[in-house]
């Protein structure tokens, strides 16, 4: 399961500038991965959308671009 958000980092800018990555560590400690810098999340319904995420698997990479899109049921 993933945590997706529109911001550049899970932690707020002030926390990051202080070197505080506690929220990001918490998410990762829950055996979750993150997708950052997503757009238009506010256009998705609270439930029912299918999020599709795909990416290359770089050897020893810590981050990489992902292709992400949502399939939303017709209402």
DSSP file (Angstrom, degrees, kcal/mol; ACC not computed):
  #  RESIDUE AA STRUCTURE BP1 BP2  ACC     N-H-->O    O-->H-N    N-H-->O    O-->H-N    TCO  KAPPA ALPHA  PHI   PSI    X-CA   Y-CA   Z-CA
    1    1 A X              0   0    0      0, 0.0    32,-1.5     0, 0.0     2,-0.3   0.000 360.0 360.0 360.0 147.9    0.0    0.0    0.0
    2    2 A X  E     -a   33   0A   0     30,-0.2     2,-0.5    32,-0.0    32,-0.2  -0.781 360.0-138.5-119.8 161.0    1.2    3.5   -0.8
    3    3 A X  E     -a   34   0A   0     30,-2.3    32,-2.2    -2,-0.3     2,-0.4  -0.987  27.0-168.4-115.4 117.2    0.8    7.0    0.6
    4    4 A X  E     +a   35   0A   0     -2,-0.5     2,-0.3    30,-0.2    32,-0.2  -0.874  12.4 162.1-111.3 142.8    0.4    9.6   -2.2
    5    5 A X        -     0   0    0     30,-2.0    33,-2.3    -2,-0.4    32,-0.3  -0.976  42.8-125.4-152.9 164.1    0.5   13.3   -1.8
    6    6 A X  S    S+     0   0    0     -2,-0.3    30,-0.1    31,-0.3    -1,-0.1   0.682  80.5  90.7 -85.2 -19.6    1.0   16.5   -3.8
    7    7 A X  S    S-     0   0    0      2,-0.1    30,-1.7    30,-0.1    31,-0.2  -0.214  84.0-115.7 -78.9 168.1    3.9   17.9   -1.8
    8    8 A X  S    S+     0   0    0     28,-0.2     2,-0.3     1,-0.1    -1,-0.1   0.720  97.2  18.7 -73.3 -22.4    7.6   17.4   -2.4
    9    9 A X  S    S-     0   0    0      2,-0.2    -2,-0.1     1,-0.1    -1,-0.1  -0.978  71.4-123.2-147.3 155.8    8.0   15.6    0.9
   10   10 A X  S    S+     0   0    0     -2,-0.3     2,-0.2     2,-0.1    -1,-0.1   0.907  98.5  64.2 -66.1 -41.7    5.9   13.8    3.5
   11   11 A X  S    S-     0   0    0      1,-0.1    -2,-0.2    -3,-0.1    10,-0.1  -0.539  98.9-100.4 -82.5 149.7    7.2   16.2    6.2
   12   12 A X     >  -     0   0    0     -2,-0.2     4,-2.4     1,-0.1     5,-0.2  -0.223  34.3-105.9 -65.5 159.4    6.4   19.9    6.1
   13   13 A X  H  > S+     0   0    0      1,-0.2     4,-2.4     2,-0.2     5,-0.2   0.856 119.2  51.6 -56.8 -40.9    9.0   22.4    4.8
   14   14 A X  H  > S+     0   0    0      2,-0.2     4,-1.2     1,-0.2    -1,-0.2   0.921 111.1  48.3 -64.2 -42.9    9.8   23.7    8.3
   15   15 A X  H  4>S+     0   0    0      1,-0.2     5,-3.1     2,-0.2     3,-0.5   0.924 111.8  49.4 -62.7 -44.2   10.4   20.2    9.6
   16   16 A X  H ><5S+     0   0    0     -4,-2.4     3,-1.7     1,-0.2    -2,-0.2   0.907 107.0  54.6 -62.7 -42.2   12.6   19.3    6.7
   17   17 A X  H 3<5S+     0   0    0     -4,-2.4    -1,-0.2     1,-0.3    -2,-0.2   0.771 108.7  49.9 -64.9 -24.0   14.7   22.4    7.1
   18   18 A X  T 3<5S-     0   0    0     -4,-1.2    -1,-0.3    -3,-0.5    -2,-0.2   0.444 121.6-109.9 -88.0  -1.5   15.2   21.4   10.8
   19   19 A X  T < 5S+     0   0    0     -3,-1.7     2,-0.8    -4,-0.3    -3,-0.2   0.684  71.4 144.6  80.7  17.7   16.3   17.9    9.6
   20   20 A X      < +     0   0    0     -5,-3.1    -1,-0.2    -6,-0.2     3,-0.2  -0.808  12.3 158.1 -95.5 104.4   13.1   16.4   11.1
   21   21 A X     >  +     0   0    0     -2,-0.8     4,-2.4     1,-0.1     5,-0.2  -0.104  28.9 127.5-110.5  33.5   11.9   13.5    8.8
   22   22 A X  H  > S+     0   0    0      1,-0.2     4,-2.3     2,-0.2    -1,-0.1   0.851  70.3  50.1 -65.0 -37.0    9.8   11.8   11.5
   23   23 A X  H  > S+     0   0    0      2,-0.2     4,-2.5    -3,-0.2    -1,-0.2   0.924 111.7  48.4 -68.4 -42.1    6.6   11.6    9.5
   24   24 A X  H  > S+     0   0    0      1,-0.2     4,-2.4     2,-0.2     5,-0.2   0.919 112.1  49.2 -62.5 -43.0    8.3   10.1    6.5
   25   25 A X  H  X S+     0   0    0     -4,-2.4     4,-2.5     2,-0.2    -1,-0.2   0.901 109.8  52.8 -62.1 -39.9   10.1    7.5    8.8
   26   26 A X  H  X S+     0   0    0     -4,-2.3     4,-0.9     2,-0.2    -2,-0.2   0.946 109.9  47.2 -60.1 -49.0    6.7    6.7   10.4
   27   27 A X  H ><>S+     0   0    0     -4,-2.5     5,-1.1     1,-0.2     3,-1.0   0.937 114.7  46.1 -59.2 -47.9    5.1    6.0    7.0
   28   28 A X  H ><5S+     0   0    0     -4,-2.4     3,-1.5     1,-0.3    -1,-0.2   0.854 106.8  58.5 -65.7 -34.7    8.0    3.9    5.8
   29   29 A X  H 3<5S+     0   0    0     -4,-2.5    -1,-0.3     1,-0.3    -2,-0.2   0.707  96.2  64.3 -66.9 -18.8    8.1    2.0    9.2
   30   30 A X  T <<5S-     0   0    0     -3,-1.0    -1,-0.3    -4,-0.9    -2,-0.2   0.245 122.5-106.6 -86.1  13.5    4.4    1.0    8.5
   31   31 A X  T < 5S+     0   0    0     -3,-1.5     2,-0.3     1,-0.3    -3,-0.2   0.877  80.8 130.6  60.7  41.0    5.7   -1.0    5.5
   32   32 A X      < -     0   0    0     -5,-1.1     2,-0.3    -4,-0.2    -1,-0.3  -0.856  46.3-147.7-116.3 154.1    4.2    1.6    3.1
   33   33 A X  E     -a    2   0A   0    -32,-1.5   -30,-2.3    -2,-0.3     2,-0.3  -0.791  16.8-127.2-116.7 168.2    5.9    3.4    0.2
   34   34 A X  E     -a    3   0A   0     -2,-0.3     2,-0.5   -32,-0.2   -30,-0.2  -0.865  13.0-162.3-122.3 147.4    5.3    6.9   -1.0
   35   35 A X  E     -a    4   0A   0    -32,-2.2   -30,-2.0    -2,-0.3     3,-0.3  -0.971  25.7-166.7-124.1 113.6    4.5    8.6   -4.2
   36   36 A X        +     0   0    0     -2,-0.5   -30,-0.2   -32,-0.2   -28,-0.2  -0.602  57.2  30.3-102.4 160.7    5.2   12.3   -4.0
   37   37 A X  S    S+     0   0    0    -30,-1.7   -31,-0.3   -32,-0.3     2,-0.2   0.840  72.7 164.4  64.2  39.2    4.3   15.3   -6.3
   38   38 A X        -     0   0    0    -33,-2.3     2,-0.3    -3,-0.3     3,-0.2  -0.554  24.7-142.3 -80.1 151.9    1.0   13.9   -7.5
   39   39 A X        +     0   0    0     -2,-0.2    -1,-0.0     1,-0.2   -33,-0.0  -0.863  67.5  14.5-117.2 151.7   -1.4   16.3   -9.1
   40   40 A X    >   +     0   0    0     -2,-0.3     3,-1.5     1,-0.1     4,-0.3   0.726  65.7 145.2  65.0  27.8   -5.2   16.7   -9.0
   41   41 A X  G >   +     0   0    0      1,-0.3     3,-1.6    -3,-0.2    -1,-0.1   0.819  66.9  66.2 -63.0 -28.3   -5.8   14.4   -6.0
   42   42 A X  G 3  S+     0   0    0      1,-0.3    -1,-0.3     0, 0.0    -2,-0.1   0.682  92.0  63.0 -66.9 -16.0   -8.6   16.7   -4.9
   43   43 A X  G <  S+     0   0    0     -3,-1.5    -1,-0.3     2,-0.1     2,-0.2   0.557  87.0  91.2 -84.4  -8.6  -10.5   15.6   -8.1
   44   44 A X  S <  S-     0   0    0     -3,-1.6     2,-0.1    -4,-0.3     4,-0.0  -0.603  82.1-113.0 -88.0 147.8  -10.7   11.9   -6.9
   45   45 A X        -     0   0    0     -2,-0.2     4,-0.3     1,-0.1    -1,-0.1  -0.367  29.0-111.7 -70.2 158.9  -13.6   10.6   -4.8
   46   46 A X  S    S+     0   0    0      1,-0.1     2,-0.3     2,-0.1    -1,-0.1   0.819  99.1  10.1 -61.1 -30.6  -12.9    9.5   -1.2
   47   47 A X  S    S+     0   0    0      1,-0.0    -1,-0.1     3,-0.0     3,-0.1  -0.981 108.0  47.9-145.9 154.8  -13.4    5.9   -2.2
   48   48 A X  S    S+     0   0    0      1,-0.3    25,-0.3    -2,-0.3     2,-0.3   0.200  71.8 117.2 104.5 -15.7  -13.9    3.8   -5.4
   49   49 A X        -     0   0    0     -4,-0.3     2,-0.6    23,-0.1    -1,-0.3  -0.613  55.7-139.8 -85.8 146.8  -11.0    5.1   -7.6
   50   50 A X  E     -B   71   0B   0     21,-2.6    21,-3.0    -2,-0.3     2,-0.5  -0.932  13.5-152.9-105.3 122.6   -8.3    2.7   -8.7
   51   51 A X  E     -B   70   0B   0     -2,-0.6     2,-0.5    19,-0.2    19,-0.2  -0.844   6.9-163.4 -98.2 127.8   -4.8    4.2   -8.6
   52   52 A X  E     +B   69   0B   0     17,-3.2    17,-2.3    -2,-0.5     2,-0.4  -0.951  10.9 177.7-112.6 125.1   -2.3    2.7  -11.1
   53   53 A X  E     +B   68   0B   0     -2,-0.5     2,-0.3    15,-0.2    15,-0.2  -0.995   2.8 170.4-130.5 132.9    1.4    3.4  -10.5
   54   54 A X  E     +B   67   0B   0     13,-2.2    13,-3.0    -2,-0.4     2,-0.3  -0.982   3.8 160.2-139.8 150.9    4.3    2.1  -12.5
   55   55 A X  E     -B   66   0B   0     -2,-0.3    11,-0.1    11,-0.2     2,-0.1  -0.982  40.9 -92.6-161.3 161.4    7.9    2.9  -12.6
   56   56 A X        -     0   0    0      9,-0.5     2,-0.7    -2,-0.3    -2,-0.0  -0.418  35.2-127.9 -74.6 161.4   11.3    1.5  -13.6
   57   57 A X        -     0   0    0     -2,-0.1     2,-0.2     3,-0.0    -1,-0.0  -0.808  26.3-161.9-113.9  89.6   13.3   -0.4  -11.0
   58   58 A X    >   -     0   0    0     -2,-0.7     3,-1.6     1,-0.1     2,-0.3  -0.465  28.6-104.9 -73.6 141.9   16.8    1.2  -10.9
   59   59 A X  T 3  S-     0   0    0      1,-0.3    -1,-0.1    -2,-0.2    -2,-0.0  -0.506 100.5  -9.7 -67.3 124.3   19.6   -0.8   -9.3
   60   60 A X  T 3  S+     0   0    0     -2,-0.3    -1,-0.3     1,-0.2     2,-0.2   0.734  98.7 154.9  58.4  27.0   20.3    0.6   -5.9
   61   61 A X    <   -     0   0    0     -3,-1.6    -1,-0.2     1,-0.1     3,-0.1  -0.584  36.0-165.1 -85.3 146.9   18.1    3.6   -6.6
   62   62 A X  S    S+     0   0    0      1,-0.3     2,-0.3    -2,-0.2    -1,-0.1   0.587  74.0   6.3-103.9 -14.3   16.5    5.6   -3.8
   63   63 A X        +     0   0    0      2,-0.0    -1,-0.3     0, 0.0     2,-0.3  -0.980  61.7 166.3-163.9 156.3   14.0    7.5   -5.9
   64   64 A X        -     0   0    0     -2,-0.3     2,-0.1    -3,-0.1    -7,-0.0  -0.976  42.1 -81.7-168.1 158.1   12.7    7.6   -9.4
   65   65 A X        -     0   0    0     -2,-0.3    -9,-0.5     1,-0.0     2,-0.3  -0.423  42.5-158.1 -71.6 145.9    9.9    9.1  -11.5
   66   66 A X  E     -B   55   0B   0    -11,-0.1     2,-0.6    -2,-0.1   -11,-0.2  -0.905  16.6-133.9-121.7 151.2    6.6    7.2  -11.6
   67   67 A X  E     +B   54   0B   0    -13,-3.0   -13,-2.2    -2,-0.3     2,-0.4  -0.939  36.3 176.6-101.6 119.0    3.7    7.2  -14.1
   68   68 A X  E     +B   53   0B   0     -2,-0.6     2,-0.3   -15,-0.2   -15,-0.2  -0.979   9.0 159.9-130.2 134.6    0.5    7.4  -12.0
   69   69 A X  E     -B   52   0B   0    -17,-2.3   -17,-3.2    -2,-0.4     2,-0.4  -0.978  27.1-130.2-147.8 162.2   -3.1    7.6  -13.1
   70   70 A X  E     -B   51   0B   0     -2,-0.3     2,-0.6   -19,-0.2   -19,-0.2  -0.897   3.3-150.8-116.4 142.3   -6.5    7.0  -11.6
   71   71 A X  E     -B   50   0B   0    -21,-3.0   -21,-2.6    -2,-0.4     2,-0.5  -0.963  21.9-168.1-108.1 116.7   -9.5    5.0  -13.0
   72   72 A X        -     0   0    0     -2,-0.6   -23,-0.1   -23,-0.2     3,-0.1  -0.908  22.9-116.3-111.6 129.6  -12.6    6.6  -11.6
   73   73 A X        -     0   0    0     -2,-0.5     2,-0.1   -25,-0.3   -24,-0.0  -0.344  37.4-103.7 -63.4 142.4  -16.0    4.8  -11.9
   74   74 A X              0   0    0      1,-0.1    -1,-0.1    -2,-0.0     0, 0.0  -0.442 360.0 360.0 -65.5 135.1  -18.6    6.7  -14.0
   75   75 A X              0   0    0     -2,-0.1    -1,-0.1    -3,-0.1    -2,-0.1   0.403 360.0 360.0-113.5 360.0  -21.2    8.4  -11.8
